[in-house]
Amino acid sequence: MAATPVDVIPMNTTTDVPPTTIGERRGEKRHADDATTTPTTSSSASVTPAPPLSAQVSGSGVVAEKKDEVKQPIKKKAKKKKKNNDNKENKDDDSKGEAGEKKKARGLAKSQRANKLQLGIPDQPVGLEIFDLVRPVNIPAAFDFFKSIGSPKFVVAPMVNQSELAFRLLTRRYGATLCYTPMMHAKLFSKSAKYRIEQFQTTEADRPLFAQFCANDPGQLLDAARHLEGKCDAVDINFGCPQGIARRGNYGSFLLNRPQILRALVTILHNYLNLPVTVKIRILPNLDDTIKMAKMLQACGARLITVHGRTKEQLKDRTGPCDFAVIARLKKELEVPVLSNGGIESYDDVQTALKVTGADGIMTSEGILANPAIFSGPTLPNAVAISREYLALARQYPADSSAVRAHLIKFLFRELAIHTDIRQQIAEHKDPVNCDALLDEIDRRDKLVTVEEHQARMAKIPTWYRRFNPLPGQIRTRDFDKEGGLKEEKGATPGSTPSSAPSPAAVALARDRAAKKLAKKQKKKEAAVQRTERLAAREGMTTKEFEQSQRNAKHARKDAQRRAAATAAAVAAAVAVTNATTPAIAVTPTVAVAP
């Protein structure tokens, strides 16, 4: 009986399968001398011929072969090369400093080459650029998919720990027609069942729904996405996150200048996932480069492209305006649906963006965090009422406590700028989903003034969206300098006290916290200086020389880690593709015949 596709023989199997070297598979002679003779196949098994390289290998050149049979000759060859190279390097053993670091790096590179030879990877890695399209890309069908989910115009962006199920359902009540899950880490999602349960929750009312992943490893991304087949409408890849955590994790917008990885991630999902693949990007400093990148993603199989009209350097207080002109140009150049993202604070901004960019839909994140009813019309909802509605949903569909606190502070941003004591209580509440009493207190205080006075007070305080860039005349009551005093308010007369300034108790509390934080930072800095001096004295160096040597060692370690990570990623991707595409081996059982 034929085995199912899941029963693919692993790489280190002892089944009698003819080994296939990389040189034979690709028509090259690079490793022909390392391959052993092909053993005789058992008469009781029939082997399905292996598919071509384009269907098995995606960038790393790894194929399923008998590792044990080729290990010994390759190991001898690697040892011989190492011995010859060591003899050459022994002549320069007296060199130190920078030459010593280079020697260590060369030794590390040699050991990596030896490991790759034992795994069957070519000595000169081909990289990720050879990911081939197995499924043809039908670009016109992208709009068929878009129409099948209702041609959504009002889209809730993927937000870490913010676009959870309760919040998505709230926005759908007020006009959102497509929602994204929070950005999920592909590696964790593929390996941890607990992480999958925590990060992905949905209901029948929560459709259409796109699930977004961050990743830089094609194999891990494919494994993670396969868990969601049949549970959402598409899988999105994050190429737009500009935060520091994305830089450290090597994903998001920090992959935009690495087209080989972009191509590999999109292609592997297009080839082997039974869900459409979409992408979210930021623009590049050069318009032509942005267009070239977007067209490349489209050619690899992206069914929808969301464009944030800012570069990765534009964030927080450097945000600046969203470049709708670039989005409009991309909409004209591309043949798949395009969503515009960025620059949305109000319903009027939504309509303006649709008109200026010509995009198929508008995505918002910061704007909808401050006003979940942003798609319903220009009238602003009551912040306390919308908070009560969200808490009811959060009790029905449990959310993380940190997410609940964050939502309440954003909904009530202007109110809490005045009632700073309530803001502190929400931040410290152990069960924020049940803090209705604090909302009642805000209502009680607001009724102590007239509606006109309350509106005038709110107008002086920026919304959550404008917290880094207040409008002229608006103030920021949350800002304190390092000494705990109030910073100069934007839009306020120098030396004047804003009418909505925090209470004396709040100022004293902020000053005390700032003083403690400054003292702790200074103490930590002094301890670091003392430690550096001790270590430098132990090594017989000056402090400056020791610090330089530490920096050199750190750079060498990082280089080594990057090289090792790149090799591991290539191997993992190729193994994943091989397991996904290699036909199962049909074994015919031997039947004993009576004499």
C-alpha positions in Angstrom: 0.0 0.0 0.0 1.4 3.4 -0.9 2.5 5.7 2.0 0.8 9.1 2.5 2.8 12.3 1.8 3.5 12.6 5.5 5.5 9.4 5.5 8.4 10.9 3.6 11.6 9.0 4.4 13.9 11.3 6.6 17.4 12.2 5.5 19.2 9.8 7.8 17.1 6.8 6.8 18.6 3.3 6.5 16.1 2.3 3.8 17.7 1.1 0.6 17.2 4.2 -1.5 19.8 5.1 -4.1 21.8 8.1 -2.9 21.7 11.2 -5.2 24.5 13.7 -4.9 24.1 17.4 -5.5 26.4 17.2 -8.6 24.3 14.5 -10.2 21.0 16.3 -9.4 22.1 19.6 -10.8 24.2 18.3 -13.7 27.4 19.5 -12.0 30.6 17.6 -11.1 31.4 19.5 -7.9 30.7 16.5 -5.6 30.8 13.6 -8.0 34.1 12.4 -6.6 32.6 12.3 -3.1 29.6 10.1 -3.9 29.7 6.4 -3.3 28.5 3.7 -5.7 24.8 3.1 -5.8 23.7 0.1 -3.9 21.4 -2.5 -5.4 17.7 -1.8 -4.7 15.7 -4.5 -3.0 13.4 -6.4 -5.2 10.6 -6.0 -2.7 10.5 -2.2 -3.0 9.7 0.1 -5.9 11.1 3.6 -5.8 9.4 6.6 -7.3 11.9 8.7 -9.4 12.9 11.9 -7.6 11.4 15.2 -9.0 13.6 17.9 -10.5 15.7 20.2 -8.4 13.3 23.1 -8.8 10.6 21.1 -7.0 12.9 19.9 -4.2 15.5 22.6 -3.5 14.8 26.2 -2.5 18.1 28.0 -2.1 20.3 25.7 -0.1 21.0 22.8 -2.4 20.0 20.2 0.1 18.4 17.0 -1.0 17.5 13.7 0.7 20.6 11.5 0.4 22.3 8.8 2.4 24.5 10.9 4.6 26.3 7.9 6.2 27.5 6.6 2.8 29.3 9.8 1.8 30.4 11.0 5.2 33.8 9.3 5.4 35.3 10.4 2.0 34.1 14.0 2.5 35.5 14.0 6.0 38.9 12.9 4.8 38.9 15.5 2.1 37.9 18.2 4.6 40.7 17.2 7.0 43.2 17.2 4.2 42.2 20.8 3.2 42.3 21.9 6.8 45.8 20.5 7.3 47.1 22.2 4.2 45.6 25.5 5.2 46.9 25.2 8.7 50.5 24.7 7.4 50.2 27.9 5.5 48.8 29.8 8.5 51.6 28.5 10.8 54.0 30.9 9.0 52.1 33.9 10.4 51.6 32.6 14.0 53.7 35.4 15.4 51.2 37.9 14.2 48.8 39.2 16.8 45.9 41.7 17.2 43.9 42.1 14.0 45.8 39.3 12.2 44.8 36.9 15.1 41.2 37.9 14.7 41.3 37.2 11.0 42.9 33.8 11.6 40.1 32.9 14.0 37.5 34.0 11.4 39.2 31.9 8.7 39.2 28.8 11.0 35.5 29.3 11.7 34.7 29.6 8.0 36.6 26.3 7.3 34.7 24.4 10.0 31.4 25.7 8.5 32.5 24.6 5.0 33.3 21.1 6.4 29.9 20.9 8.1 28.2 21.9 4.8 30.1 19.3 2.9 28.9 16.6 5.3 25.3 17.8 4.9 25.6 17.7 1.1 25.6 21.5 0.6 27.8 22.9 -2.1 31.1 24.5 -1.0 29.9 27.8 -2.6 26.3 28.2 -1.3 23.8 29.2 -4.0 21.8 31.4 -1.6 18.1 31.9 -1.4 17.6 33.4 -4.9 16.9 30.1 -6.6 13.5 29.5 -5.0 11.5 28.4 -8.0 7.8 28.9 -8.6 6.1 25.5 -8.6 2.6 26.8 -8.8 2.1 29.3 -11.6 1.2 32.9 -10.5 -2.2 34.0 -11.8 -2.0 37.7 -11.2 -5.5 38.5 -12.5 -7.0 36.0 -10.1 -5.9 38.2 -7.2 -8.9 40.4 -7.7 -11.1 37.4 -7.8 -9.9 36.5 -4.4 -10.4 40.1 -3.2 -14.0 40.0 -4.4 -14.6 36.6 -2.8 -14.0 38.2 0.6 -16.3 41.1 -0.1 -13.8 43.7 -1.5 -13.2 45.1 2.0 -12.4 48.9 2.1 -12.0 49.4 5.9 -9.2 47.4 7.3 -7.9 47.0 10.9 -4.1 46.6 10.9 -2.1 43.9 12.6 -0.9 45.2 16.0 1.1 43.3 18.5 -1.0 42.6 21.7 -3.6 45.0 20.4 -5.6 43.5 17.5 -6.9 40.6 19.6 -10.3 39.0 19.1 -12.3 41.3 21.5 -10.9 44.5 19.8 -11.5 43.1 16.3 -15.2 42.3 17.1 -15.6 45.8 18.5 -14.3 47.4 15.3 -16.5 45.2 13.2 -19.5 46.7 15.0 -18.4 50.1 13.8 -17.8 49.4 10.1 -14.5 47.5 9.8 -14.8 45.0 6.9 -11.4 43.2 7.2 -9.2 42.5 10.3 -5.7 41.2 10.8 -4.6 39.1 13.8 -1.7 40.5 15.9 1.7 40.0 14.4 2.8 36.5 15.4 6.3 35.0 15.5 6.5 32.2 13.0 9.2 30.3 14.9 7.2 30.3 18.2 3.9 29.6 16.4 5.3 26.6 14.6 6.8 25.0 17.8 4.6 26.0 20.7 1.0 24.8 21.0 0.6 27.2 24.0 1.7 30.1 21.9 -0.8 29.2 19.2 -3.7 29.1 21.6 -2.7 32.4 23.2 -2.1 34.3 19.9 -4.7 33.0 17.6 -8.4 33.1 18.6 -11.4 33.6 16.3 -15.1 33.1 15.9 -17.5 32.7 13.0 -18.3 36.4 13.2 -14.6 37.3 12.9 -14.3 36.9 9.1 -12.8 37.8 6.7 -9.6 37.5 8.7 -5.9 37.6 7.7 -3.2 36.1 10.0 0.1 37.9 10.0 3.5 36.4 10.7 7.0 37.9 11.1 9.8 35.6 9.9 13.1 35.4 8.2 13.2 31.6 7.8 11.1 30.1 4.9 10.8 26.7 6.5 9.6 28.0 9.9 7.1 30.3 8.1 5.6 27.5 6.1 5.3 25.2 9.2 3.6 28.0 11.1 1.2 29.0 8.3 0.1 25.4 7.8 -1.5 25.4 11.3 -4.0 28.0 10.0 -5.2 26.4 6.8 -9.0 26.5 6.9 -9.0 28.8 9.9 -8.5 32.2 8.2 -8.8 33.7 4.7 -5.1 34.5 4.0 -1.6 34.6 5.5 0.2 37.9 5.6 4.0 38.4 5.9 5.2 41.4 7.9 7.7 43.5 6.0 6.7 46.7 7.6 7.5 46.7 11.3 10.1 49.4 12.1 10.5 48.8 15.8 13.8 47.9 17.5 12.6 44.4 18.3 12.3 43.8 14.5 15.8 45.0 14.0 17.1 42.6 16.7 15.0 39.7 15.3 15.9 40.5 11.7 12.4 40.7 10.4 9.8 43.3 9.4 11.0 46.4 7.5 14.6 45.4 8.1 14.3 42.7 5.4 13.3 45.3 2.7 16.9 45.6 1.6 17.3 41.8 1.3 15.3 40.9 -1.8 16.5 37.3 -1.7 14.8 36.6 1.6 11.7 38.5 0.6 11.4 36.3 -2.5 12.0 33.1 -0.6 9.4 33.8 2.1 6.7 34.7 -0.4 7.5 32.0 -2.9 7.5 29.1 -0.4 4.0 30.1 0.9 2.7 30.5 -2.7 4.0 27.1 -3.7 3.0 24.9 -0.7 0.3 26.7 1.4 -3.4 26.2 0.7 -4.1 29.8 1.5 -3.5 33.1 -0.4 -0.3 34.9 0.7 -0.3 38.7 1.1 2.4 41.2 2.3 2.6 44.4 4.2 5.6 46.7 3.3 7.0 50.2 4.0 8.3 52.4 1.2 12.0 52.7 0.4 13.8 56.1 0.2 13.9 55.7 -3.6 10.6 55.4 -5.5 12.1 53.2 -8.3 13.4 50.8 -5.7 10.0 50.6 -4.0 8.2 49.9 -7.3 10.8 47.2 -8.2 10.4 45.5 -4.8 6.6 45.6 -5.0 6.6 44.1 -8.5 9.0 41.4 -7.4 6.6 40.4 -4.5 3.7 40.4 -6.9 5.6 38.1 -9.3 6.4 35.7 -6.5 2.7 35.2 -5.7 1.5 38.0 -3.3 -2.3 38.3 -3.9 -2.6 41.7 -2.0 0.0 44.3 -1.0 -0.5 46.7 1.8 1.8 49.8 1.5 2.6 52.0 4.5 3.6 55.4 3.0 6.6 56.0 5.3 10.1 54.6 5.5 11.3 52.5 8.4 13.1 55.5 9.8 9.9 57.4 10.2 8.5 56.4 13.6 7.5 58.0 16.9 8.5 61.6 17.1 10.1 61.3 13.6 6.9 60.0 12.0 6.2 62.8 9.6 3.4 62.8 7.0 2.3 59.7 5.1 3.4 59.8 1.4 0.1 59.2 -0.4 1.7 60.0 -3.8 4.0 56.9 -3.6 1.0 54.7 -2.7 -0.9 56.2 -5.7 2.0 55.4 -8.0 2.2 51.8 -6.7 -1.5 51.4 -7.2 -1.0 52.3 -10.9 2.0 50.0 -11.3 0.7 46.9 -9.7 -1.9 44.4 -10.9 -3.0 43.1 -7.5 -5.2 44.8 -4.9 -3.4 47.5 -2.9 -4.3 48.8 0.6 -3.1 52.2 1.8 -1.7 52.4 5.3 -0.7 55.4 7.4 -1.8 59.0 7.9 -5.3 58.0 9.2 -6.6 59.9 12.3 -10.3 60.5 11.4 -13.1 59.4 9.1 -12.3 62.4 6.9 -8.7 61.1 6.5 -10.1 57.7 5.4 -12.1 59.4 2.6 -9.2 61.6 1.6 -6.8 58.6 1.4 -9.2 56.6 -0.8 -9.6 59.5 -3.2 -5.9 60.5 -3.4 -4.3 57.1 -3.6 -7.0 55.2 -5.5 -6.3 52.3 -3.3 -8.7 49.4 -3.0 -8.9 49.8 0.8 -7.6 51.8 3.8 -5.8 50.2 6.7 -5.3 52.0 10.0 -3.6 51.2 13.3 -2.9 54.2 15.5 -6.1 55.9 14.5 -8.4 53.0 15.3 -6.7 52.4 18.6 -7.8 55.8 19.7 -11.2 55.6 18.0 -12.5 52.1 17.3 -15.5 53.7 15.5 -13.3 55.6 13.0 -14.9 53.8 10.0 -18.5 54.6 11.1 -18.5 58.3 10.4 -17.1 61.7 11.5 -18.9 61.8 14.8 -16.6 60.9 17.7 -18.1 58.3 20.2 -18.1 58.8 23.9 -14.8 57.5 25.2 -16.3 56.1 28.4 -19.1 54.3 26.6 -16.8 52.7 24.0 -14.6 51.5 26.9 -17.5 49.8 28.6 -18.4 48.1 25.3 -14.9 46.8 24.9 -14.7 45.5 28.5 -17.9 43.5 27.9 -16.3 41.9 24.9 -13.1 41.3 26.7 -15.0 39.4 29.4 -16.7 37.3 26.8 -13.5 36.6 24.8 -10.7 36.8 27.4 -7.8 39.0 26.5 -4.4 39.5 28.1 -4.5 42.0 30.9 -1.7 44.1 29.4 -3.8 44.4 26.2 -6.9 45.5 28.1 -4.9 48.2 30.0 -3.4 49.4 26.8 -6.7 49.7 25.1 -8.4 51.6 28.0 -5.5 54.1 28.2 -5.7 54.8 24.4 -9.6 55.1 24.4 -9.5 57.4 27.4 -6.2 59.2 26.5 -7.6 62.7 26.8 -9.7 62.0 29.9 -6.8 60.4 31.7 -4.6 63.4 30.8 -6.8 65.3 33.2 -7.7 62.5 35.7 -4.1 61.4 36.2 -4.9 59.5 39.5 -7.4 57.3 37.6 -4.8 56.6 34.9 -2.4 55.4 37.6 -5.1 53.1 39.0 -5.9 51.6 35.6 -2.2 51.0 35.0 -1.8 49.2 38.4 -5.2 47.3 38.3 -4.7 43.6 38.7 -7.9 42.8 36.8 -8.4 45.6 34.4 -11.3 43.9 32.6 -13.4 44.6 35.8 -12.5 48.3 36.3 -16.0 49.6 35.6 -15.9 51.6 38.9 -13.1 53.7 37.5 -15.2 54.5 34.4 -18.1 55.5 36.7 -15.7 57.9 38.5 -14.7 59.5 35.3 -18.3 60.0 34.4 -19.1 61.6 37.8 -16.2 64.0 37.4 -17.1 65.0 33.9 -20.6 65.9 35.0 -19.2 68.5 37.4 -18.5 70.8 34.5 -20.7 71.9 31.6 -20.5 70.2 28.3 -18.9 73.3 26.7 -16.2 73.5 29.4 -15.5 69.8 29.0 -15.2 70.1 25.2 -12.9 73.1 25.5 -10.7 71.2 27.9 -10.5 68.1 25.6 -9.6 70.3 22.6 -6.4 71.4 24.3 -5.2 67.8 24.7 -4.0 65.8 21.7 -5.5 62.4 20.8 -3.5 59.2 21.1 -2.6 59.5 17.4 -1.2 63.0 18.0 0.7 62.2 21.1 4.1 62.8 19.4 2.9 65.5 17.0 0.3 67.8 18.8 -1.6 70.3 16.8 -0.9 74.0 17.4 -2.3 75.1 20.7 -2.4 71.5 22.1 -0.4 70.5 25.2 1.1 67.2 26.5 0.6 66.9 30.2 2.4 63.5 30.5 5.8 64.8 29.7 8.3 65.2 32.5 12.0 65.9 32.2 14.8 63.9 34.0 14.5 66.0 37.1 10.8 65.4 37.4 9.6 68.9 36.3 7.2 69.6 33.5 8.6 70.0 30.1 7.8 73.1 28.0 4.4 72.4 26.6 4.0 72.5 22.8 1.7 75.3 21.8 1.6 76.9 25.3 3.1 80.2 26.2 6.6 79.8 27.8 6.4 80.0 31.6 2.6 79.6 31.7 0.7 76.8 33.4 -1.7 74.9 31.2 -5.3 74.9 32.3 -5.3 71.0 32.3 -2.0 70.7 34.2 -1.8 67.7 36.5 -2.5 68.1 40.2 0.4 68.9 42.6 0.2 65.3 43.9 0.7 63.9 40.4 3.7 66.3 39.8 5.3 65.3 43.1 4.8 61.6 42.3 6.3 62.0 38.8 9.3 64.0 40.3 10.0 61.3 42.8 9.9 58.5 40.2 12.2 60.5 37.9 14.7 61.1 40.7 14.8 57.4 41.6 15.2 56.4 38.0 18.0 58.9 37.5 19.8 57.7 40.7 19.5 54.1 39.6 20.9 54.8 36.2 23.9 56.7 37.6 24.7 54.0 40.1 24.6 51.4 37.3 26.9 53.5 35.1 29.4 53.9 38.0 29.4 50.1 38.6 30.1 49.4 34.9 33.1 51.8 34.9 34.6 50.2 38.0 34.2 46.7 36.5 35.8 47.8 33.2 38.8 49.2 35.2 39.3 45.9 37.1 39.2 43.8 34.0 41.6 46.1 32.1 44.1 46.0 35.0 43.8 42.2 35.0 44.7 42.1 31.3 47.5 44.6 31.6 45.8 47.2 29.4 44.5 50.7 29.6 40.7 51.1 29.9 40.6 52.4 26.3 42.5 49.5 24.9 40.4 47.0 26.8 37.1 48.6 25.6 38.4 48.4 22.0 39.4 44.8 22.4 35.9 44.0 23.7 34.3 45.7 20.8 36.4 43.8 18.3 35.5 40.5 20.0 31.8 41.4 20.0 31.9 42.2 16.3 33.6 38.9 15.6 31.0 36.9 17.6 28.2 38.7 15.8 29.7 37.9 12.4 30.0 34.3 13.4 26.5 34.1 14.6 25.1 35.7 11.4 27.0 33.2 9.3 25.8 30.3 11.4 22.2 31.5 11.3 22.3 32.0 7.6 23.6 28.4 7.1 21.0 27.0 9.5 18.2 28.9 7.8 19.1 27.7 4.4 19.3 24.1 5.5 16.0 24.3 7.4 14.2 25.9 4.3 15.6 23.2 2.0 14.6 20.4 4.3 11.1 21.8 4.7 10.7 22.1 0.9 12.1 18.6 0.4 9.7 17.1 2.9 6.8 19.0 1.3 7.5 18.0 -2.3 9.4 14.7 -2.3 6.9 11.9 -3.4 6.4 9.1 -1.0 8.2 5.8 -1.6 5.8 3.1 -2.4 6.9 -0.2 -0.9 5.4 -3.4 -2.2 5.3 -6.1 0.5 6.9 -9.4 -0.3 4.3 -12.3 -0.5 5.5 -15.8 0.3 4.3 -18.3 -2.3 3.7 -21.9 -1.2 5.7 -24.5 -3.1 
